[in-house]
Amino acid sequence: MNAKGAREELLRLLQTGLSPFPYDRAGLALVAPFYPELDVDRYLSRLDGLAEDVARHLAAHYPVFGPRECLSSLRRVVFEEHGFKGDTRDYYDIRNCYLNEVLDRKQGMPITLAVMCLGISSRLGWPLEPVSFPAHFLLSWPDGEQPFAVDPFHGGLLLGDEDLDEMWTRATANRPPCRCEMLRPASPPDVLLRMLNNTRQIFQRCGRYGDAARVAEQSILVRPDLAVLERDLGYLCLAAGRTQEAASHLARYLSRSPAGADAARVKSDLERIRKLC
């Protein structure tokens, strides 16, 4: 899948409104621009195999099963037998952001491991949902007022109220809301944007501004309603030495958000950049 094909696939997935949303296909479309020879079907088949293994384990060990038994089989098969885990040694390795690399290396960051699990659960007809929890992406399984909370970074661990409260307070310095509110499902665009934000920030940390700009372009594709993404892309183009593109994106941001809190600063920067073009 080349970059143009990946863009078209991503737009198609976002516009069709599929339920459950195919996070596996979308995740692979996000990484395709960086892997021109990416064999999407190979990775989808890998997820097929994982789902089949989970289904076999569930049938063999639980004649009658509900959410807890399903999640137990997911944890046993994916994280214990197959060895998937969170990368605690080199969390900011860019490969942890890419679903294909997670499937190959069997390690990643919370959100990419979560996307992998969502791909497995959709194949099994499970209602597992993404949760954009502060500072640590989670999964939830709806169950009335007490949805199950799953931490894919820590081996599919089920989290209790005290765990969630502590994580929320540590991440936000605020009193935690109720469990249902903390585990509110995230929308597909928001999940994909968070994936892209992780990737972009890692590229920025290591000075790869051109690659960060490519990711910012994908972010605009995912959330075209957010004007600030246009601004961010402008500054990344500037850092990458692409002054004309930087001026174009910053001008577009100002036209969309003329009364923004940073409008005066961006306007001043734009005037300076235009002198360099």
KETORFI-194917 format. One record per residue (C-alpha): residue number from 0; residue in three letters; x, y, z. Coordinates in Angstrom, 3 decimals, padded with zeros to 6 digits. Layout:
<recs>
+-----+------+----------+----------+----------+
: pos : code :        X :        Y :        Z :
+-----+------+----------+----------+----------+
: NUM :  ala :        X :        Y :        Z :
...
+-----+------+----------+----------+----------+
</recs>
This chain:
<recs>
+-----+------+----------+----------+----------+
: pos : code :        X :        Y :        Z :
+-----+------+----------+----------+----------+
:   0 :  met :  000.000 :  000.000 :  000.000 :
:   1 :  asn :  001.557 :  003.309 : -001.085 :
:   2 :  ala :  000.960 :  006.700 :  000.548 :
:   3 :  lys : -001.855 :  007.645 : -001.856 :
:   4 :  gly : -003.576 :  004.304 : -001.335 :
:   5 :  ala : -003.213 :  004.636 :  002.439 :
:   6 :  arg : -004.797 :  008.083 :  002.375 :
:   7 :  glu : -007.724 :  006.841 :  000.308 :
:   8 :  glu : -008.197 :  003.819 :  002.564 :
:   9 :  leu : -008.166 :  005.955 :  005.693 :
:  10 :  leu : -010.737 :  008.354 :  004.273 :
:  11 :  arg : -012.924 :  005.450 :  003.178 :
:  12 :  leu : -012.863 :  003.874 :  006.628 :
:  13 :  leu : -013.690 :  007.165 :  008.359 :
:  14 :  gln : -016.505 :  008.033 :  005.971 :
:  15 :  thr : -018.287 :  004.689 :  005.884 :
:  16 :  gly : -019.141 :  004.767 :  009.593 :
:  17 :  leu : -018.540 :  001.052 :  010.078 :
:  18 :  ser : -019.447 : -000.480 :  013.452 :
:  19 :  pro : -017.382 : -001.846 :  014.983 :
:  20 :  phe : -014.806 :  000.463 :  013.479 :
:  21 :  pro : -011.931 : -001.460 :  011.814 :
:  22 :  tyr : -009.113 : -000.081 :  013.937 :
:  23 :  asp : -006.760 : -002.735 :  012.606 :
:  24 :  arg : -007.148 : -001.596 :  008.993 :
:  25 :  ala : -006.997 :  002.055 :  009.989 :
:  26 :  gly : -003.893 :  001.474 :  012.099 :
:  27 :  leu : -002.146 : -000.192 :  009.188 :
:  28 :  ala : -003.208 :  002.625 :  006.847 :
:  29 :  leu : -001.566 :  005.115 :  009.213 :
:  30 :  val :  001.816 :  003.369 :  009.020 :
:  31 :  ala :  001.724 :  002.580 :  005.285 :
:  32 :  pro :  003.405 :  005.866 :  004.222 :
:  33 :  phe :  006.468 :  004.787 :  006.206 :
:  34 :  tyr :  006.374 :  001.194 :  004.894 :
:  35 :  pro :  005.801 :  001.374 :  001.108 :
:  36 :  glu :  005.974 : -002.422 :  000.780 :
:  37 :  leu :  003.569 : -003.078 :  003.653 :
:  38 :  asp :  001.606 : -006.301 :  003.160 :
:  39 :  val : -001.666 : -005.372 :  004.847 :
:  40 :  asp : -003.272 : -008.784 :  004.300 :
:  41 :  arg : -000.368 : -010.497 :  006.063 :
:  42 :  tyr : -000.991 : -008.515 :  009.249 :
:  43 :  leu : -004.748 : -008.914 :  009.065 :
:  44 :  ser : -004.164 : -012.670 :  008.792 :
:  45 :  arg : -001.973 : -012.487 :  011.882 :
:  46 :  leu : -004.898 : -010.963 :  013.768 :
:  47 :  asp : -007.197 : -013.650 :  012.358 :
:  48 :  gly : -004.899 : -016.272 :  013.856 :
:  49 :  leu : -004.777 : -014.611 :  017.260 :
:  50 :  ala : -008.572 : -014.381 :  017.341 :
:  51 :  glu : -008.879 : -018.049 :  016.427 :
:  52 :  asp : -006.495 : -019.002 :  019.252 :
:  53 :  val : -008.501 : -016.959 :  021.758 :
:  54 :  ala : -011.757 : -018.553 :  020.581 :
:  55 :  arg : -010.296 : -022.058 :  020.964 :
:  56 :  his : -009.049 : -021.327 :  024.462 :
:  57 :  leu : -012.402 : -019.860 :  025.496 :
:  58 :  ala : -014.351 : -022.855 :  024.189 :
:  59 :  ala : -011.963 : -025.336 :  025.802 :
:  60 :  his : -011.920 : -023.756 :  029.257 :
:  61 :  tyr : -015.315 : -022.093 :  029.726 :
:  62 :  pro : -018.475 : -024.003 :  028.726 :
:  63 :  val : -020.426 : -020.941 :  029.858 :
:  64 :  phe : -018.752 : -017.567 :  029.579 :
:  65 :  gly : -019.293 : -013.861 :  030.020 :
:  66 :  pro : -017.069 : -010.776 :  029.863 :
:  67 :  arg : -014.687 : -011.897 :  032.605 :
:  68 :  glu : -014.054 : -015.282 :  030.977 :
:  69 :  cys : -013.569 : -013.703 :  027.545 :
:  70 :  leu : -011.041 : -011.231 :  028.925 :
:  71 :  ser : -009.307 : -014.012 :  030.810 :
:  72 :  ser : -008.841 : -015.959 :  027.574 :
:  73 :  leu : -007.606 : -012.821 :  025.809 :
:  74 :  arg : -005.017 : -012.279 :  028.502 :
:  75 :  arg : -003.958 : -015.907 :  028.649 :
:  76 :  val : -003.566 : -016.382 :  024.896 :
:  77 :  val : -002.346 : -013.007 :  023.630 :
:  78 :  phe : -000.206 : -011.806 :  026.503 :
:  79 :  glu :  000.939 : -015.018 :  028.178 :
:  80 :  glu :  001.100 : -017.618 :  025.401 :
:  81 :  his :  002.001 : -015.342 :  022.485 :
:  82 :  gly :  004.074 : -013.022 :  024.666 :
:  83 :  phe :  002.760 : -009.579 :  023.717 :
:  84 :  lys :  003.748 : -006.910 :  026.232 :
:  85 :  gly :  004.250 : -003.227 :  026.828 :
:  86 :  asp :  007.704 : -001.938 :  025.950 :
:  87 :  thr :  009.000 : -000.767 :  029.321 :
:  88 :  arg :  012.662 : -000.703 :  028.239 :
:  89 :  asp :  012.378 :  001.745 :  025.332 :
:  90 :  tyr :  008.885 :  003.203 :  025.461 :
:  91 :  tyr :  009.645 :  005.949 :  022.920 :
:  92 :  asp :  011.004 :  003.623 :  020.252 :
:  93 :  ile :  009.116 :  004.783 :  017.153 :
:  94 :  arg :  008.342 :  001.163 :  016.286 :
:  95 :  asn :  006.010 :  001.027 :  019.282 :
:  96 :  cys :  003.698 :  003.389 :  017.379 :
:  97 :  tyr :  003.300 :  001.127 :  014.355 :
:  98 :  leu :  000.768 : -001.708 :  014.426 :
:  99 :  asn :  002.790 : -003.836 :  011.993 :
: 100 :  glu :  005.870 : -003.530 :  014.202 :
: 101 :  val :  003.841 : -004.371 :  017.303 :
: 102 :  leu :  002.621 : -007.556 :  015.646 :
: 103 :  asp :  006.163 : -008.430 :  014.523 :
: 104 :  arg :  008.035 : -007.506 :  017.724 :
: 105 :  lys :  005.227 : -008.415 :  020.161 :
: 106 :  gln :  005.629 : -005.218 :  022.130 :
: 107 :  gly :  004.363 : -001.678 :  021.924 :
: 108 :  met :  002.790 :  001.232 :  023.747 :
: 109 :  pro : -000.691 :  001.178 :  025.305 :
: 110 :  ile : -002.637 :  002.487 :  022.327 :
: 111 :  thr : -001.119 :  000.216 :  019.682 :
: 112 :  leu : -001.566 : -002.834 :  021.898 :
: 113 :  ala : -005.148 : -001.675 :  022.445 :
: 114 :  val : -005.735 : -001.403 :  018.691 :
: 115 :  met : -004.409 : -004.934 :  018.299 :
: 116 :  cys : -006.881 : -006.151 :  020.943 :
: 117 :  leu : -009.718 : -004.266 :  019.268 :
: 118 :  gly : -008.888 : -006.073 :  016.049 :
: 119 :  ile : -009.077 : -009.407 :  017.863 :
: 120 :  ser : -012.298 : -008.571 :  019.713 :
: 121 :  ser : -014.086 : -007.402 :  016.549 :
: 122 :  arg : -013.357 : -010.783 :  014.949 :
: 123 :  leu : -014.945 : -012.492 :  017.942 :
: 124 :  gly : -017.999 : -010.227 :  018.094 :
: 125 :  trp : -017.003 : -008.762 :  021.472 :
: 126 :  pro : -018.049 : -005.229 :  022.487 :
: 127 :  leu : -014.567 : -004.140 :  023.588 :
: 128 :  glu : -014.212 : -000.353 :  023.322 :
: 129 :  pro : -011.289 :  002.118 :  023.238 :
: 130 :  val : -010.831 :  004.497 :  026.173 :
: 131 :  ser : -008.703 :  007.622 :  025.785 :
: 132 :  phe : -007.727 :  007.600 :  029.467 :
: 133 :  pro : -005.382 :  010.410 :  030.541 :
: 134 :  ala : -001.725 :  009.460 :  029.968 :
: 135 :  his : -002.473 :  005.735 :  029.538 :
: 136 :  phe : -004.777 :  004.286 :  026.885 :
: 137 :  leu : -007.185 :  001.593 :  028.094 :
: 138 :  leu : -009.989 : -000.661 :  026.880 :
: 139 :  ser : -013.408 : -001.258 :  028.381 :
: 140 :  trp : -016.117 : -003.875 :  028.148 :
: 141 :  pro : -019.598 : -002.401 :  028.819 :
: 142 :  asp : -021.353 : -003.956 :  031.803 :
: 143 :  gly : -023.973 : -001.585 :  033.180 :
: 144 :  glu : -022.658 :  000.816 :  035.794 :
: 145 :  gln : -019.472 : -001.218 :  036.284 :
: 146 :  pro : -017.764 : -001.662 :  032.917 :
: 147 :  phe : -014.649 : -003.803 :  032.896 :
: 148 :  ala : -011.405 : -001.846 :  032.492 :
: 149 :  val : -008.528 : -003.535 :  030.658 :
: 150 :  asp : -004.894 : -002.411 :  030.594 :
: 151 :  pro : -003.286 : -003.849 :  027.428 :
: 152 :  phe :  000.121 : -002.414 :  028.300 :
: 153 :  his :  000.272 : -004.538 :  031.433 :
: 154 :  gly : -000.747 : -007.876 :  030.018 :
: 155 :  gly : -004.482 : -007.314 :  029.727 :
: 156 :  leu : -004.795 : -006.650 :  033.461 :
: 157 :  leu : -008.298 : -005.940 :  034.770 :
: 158 :  leu : -008.364 : -002.691 :  036.754 :
: 159 :  gly : -010.480 : -002.041 :  039.830 :
: 160 :  asp : -011.931 :  001.247 :  041.047 :
: 161 :  glu : -008.902 :  002.030 :  043.212 :
: 162 :  asp : -006.560 :  001.445 :  040.274 :
: 163 :  leu : -008.531 :  003.774 :  038.027 :
: 164 :  asp : -008.899 :  006.453 :  040.691 :
: 165 :  glu : -005.171 :  006.427 :  041.388 :
: 166 :  met : -004.264 :  006.563 :  037.682 :
: 167 :  trp : -006.691 :  009.425 :  037.039 :
: 168 :  thr : -005.472 :  011.471 :  039.994 :
: 169 :  arg : -001.829 :  010.895 :  039.096 :
: 170 :  ala : -002.384 :  011.940 :  035.473 :
: 171 :  thr : -004.678 :  014.938 :  036.017 :
: 172 :  ala : -004.180 :  016.057 :  039.644 :
: 173 :  asn : -007.991 :  016.167 :  039.832 :
: 174 :  arg : -010.571 :  014.154 :  041.710 :
: 175 :  pro : -011.645 :  011.183 :  039.575 :
: 176 :  pro : -015.196 :  011.031 :  038.201 :
: 177 :  cys : -017.319 :  007.891 :  038.365 :
: 178 :  arg : -016.093 :  004.690 :  036.724 :
: 179 :  cys : -018.476 :  005.005 :  033.754 :
: 180 :  glu : -017.249 :  008.519 :  033.050 :
: 181 :  met : -013.594 :  007.524 :  033.246 :
: 182 :  leu : -014.245 :  004.666 :  030.839 :
: 183 :  arg : -016.296 :  006.616 :  028.313 :
: 184 :  pro : -015.555 :  005.187 :  024.833 :
: 185 :  ala : -013.467 :  007.302 :  022.473 :
: 186 :  ser : -014.531 :  007.978 :  018.883 :
: 187 :  pro : -012.538 :  006.520 :  015.971 :
: 188 :  pro : -011.155 :  009.931 :  014.888 :
: 189 :  asp : -010.012 :  010.662 :  018.437 :
: 190 :  val : -008.317 :  007.273 :  018.769 :
: 191 :  leu : -006.491 :  007.710 :  015.467 :
: 192 :  leu : -005.501 :  011.274 :  016.358 :
: 193 :  arg : -004.030 :  010.097 :  019.638 :
: 194 :  met : -002.038 :  007.441 :  017.788 :
: 195 :  leu : -000.743 :  010.085 :  015.411 :
: 196 :  asn :  000.077 :  012.503 :  018.229 :
: 197 :  asn :  002.266 :  009.845 :  019.839 :
: 198 :  thr :  004.092 :  009.243 :  016.569 :
: 199 :  arg :  004.542 :  012.937 :  015.816 :
: 200 :  gln :  005.883 :  013.717 :  019.277 :
: 201 :  ile :  008.488 :  010.963 :  019.048 :
: 202 :  phe :  009.635 :  012.227 :  015.641 :
: 203 :  gln :  009.903 :  015.734 :  017.081 :
: 204 :  arg :  011.902 :  014.494 :  020.065 :
: 205 :  cys :  014.567 :  013.098 :  017.741 :
: 206 :  gly :  014.559 :  016.030 :  015.314 :
: 207 :  arg :  012.851 :  014.234 :  012.424 :
: 208 :  tyr :  010.673 :  017.230 :  011.530 :
: 209 :  gly :  009.968 :  016.122 :  007.974 :
: 210 :  asp :  008.507 :  012.856 :  009.223 :
: 211 :  ala :  006.635 :  014.713 :  011.963 :
: 212 :  ala :  005.090 :  016.929 :  009.276 :
: 213 :  arg :  003.954 :  013.851 :  007.323 :
: 214 :  val :  002.198 :  012.615 :  010.449 :
: 215 :  ala :  000.638 :  016.051 :  011.022 :
: 216 :  glu : -000.808 :  015.868 :  007.501 :
: 217 :  gln : -002.442 :  012.574 :  008.459 :
: 218 :  ser : -003.831 :  014.221 :  011.599 :
: 219 :  ile : -005.607 :  016.838 :  009.482 :
: 220 :  leu : -007.060 :  014.039 :  007.396 :
: 221 :  val : -008.423 :  012.380 :  010.540 :
: 222 :  arg : -009.678 :  015.552 :  012.265 :
: 223 :  pro : -010.159 :  018.243 :  009.596 :
: 224 :  asp : -012.321 :  020.203 :  012.023 :
: 225 :  leu : -009.380 :  021.099 :  014.287 :
: 226 :  ala : -007.777 :  024.310 :  013.035 :
: 227 :  val : -004.852 :  023.980 :  015.443 :
: 228 :  leu : -003.604 :  020.997 :  013.446 :
: 229 :  glu : -003.061 :  023.340 :  010.496 :
: 230 :  arg : -000.968 :  025.582 :  012.740 :
: 231 :  asp :  001.046 :  022.652 :  014.055 :
: 232 :  leu :  001.762 :  021.463 :  010.520 :
: 233 :  gly :  002.917 :  024.950 :  009.604 :
: 234 :  tyr :  005.500 :  025.065 :  012.359 :
: 235 :  leu :  006.696 :  021.556 :  011.575 :
: 236 :  cys :  007.186 :  022.509 :  007.923 :
: 237 :  leu :  009.167 :  025.512 :  009.103 :
: 238 :  ala :  011.384 :  023.304 :  011.278 :
: 239 :  ala :  011.892 :  021.013 :  008.289 :
: 240 :  gly :  013.021 :  023.953 :  006.142 :
: 241 :  arg :  009.881 :  024.028 :  003.983 :
: 242 :  thr :  009.141 :  027.739 :  004.365 :
: 243 :  gln :  006.581 :  028.138 :  001.580 :
: 244 :  glu :  004.506 :  025.264 :  002.914 :
: 245 :  ala :  004.860 :  026.655 :  006.438 :
: 246 :  ala :  003.531 :  030.044 :  005.302 :
: 247 :  ser :  000.620 :  028.401 :  003.499 :
: 248 :  his : -000.482 :  026.350 :  006.513 :
: 249 :  leu : -000.102 :  029.201 :  009.001 :
: 250 :  ala : -002.106 :  031.502 :  006.741 :
: 251 :  arg : -004.795 :  028.844 :  006.508 :
: 252 :  tyr : -004.851 :  028.553 :  010.292 :
: 253 :  leu : -005.312 :  032.309 :  010.698 :
: 254 :  ser : -008.134 :  032.344 :  008.168 :
: 255 :  arg : -009.902 :  029.616 :  010.122 :
: 256 :  ser : -009.148 :  030.951 :  013.585 :
: 257 :  pro : -008.627 :  034.730 :  013.317 :
: 258 :  ala : -009.558 :  035.345 :  016.958 :
: 259 :  gly : -007.502 :  032.483 :  018.395 :
: 260 :  ala : -005.528 :  033.103 :  021.572 :
: 261 :  asp : -002.273 :  032.788 :  019.642 :
: 262 :  ala : -003.392 :  034.608 :  016.492 :
: 263 :  ala : -001.152 :  037.639 :  017.085 :
: 264 :  arg :  001.933 :  035.482 :  017.566 :
: 265 :  val :  001.177 :  033.323 :  014.538 :
: 266 :  lys :  000.567 :  036.418 :  012.408 :
: 267 :  ser :  003.919 :  037.863 :  013.467 :
: 268 :  asp :  005.647 :  034.558 :  012.676 :
: 269 :  leu :  003.906 :  034.389 :  009.320 :
: 270 :  glu :  005.142 :  037.850 :  008.345 :
: 271 :  arg :  008.681 :  036.835 :  009.257 :
: 272 :  ile :  008.442 :  033.565 :  007.309 :
: 273 :  arg :  007.124 :  035.294 :  004.189 :
: 274 :  lys :  010.273 :  037.405 :  004.105 :
: 275 :  leu :  012.272 :  034.185 :  003.883 :
: 276 :  cys :  010.278 :  032.756 :  000.976 :
+-----+------+----------+----------+----------+
</recs>
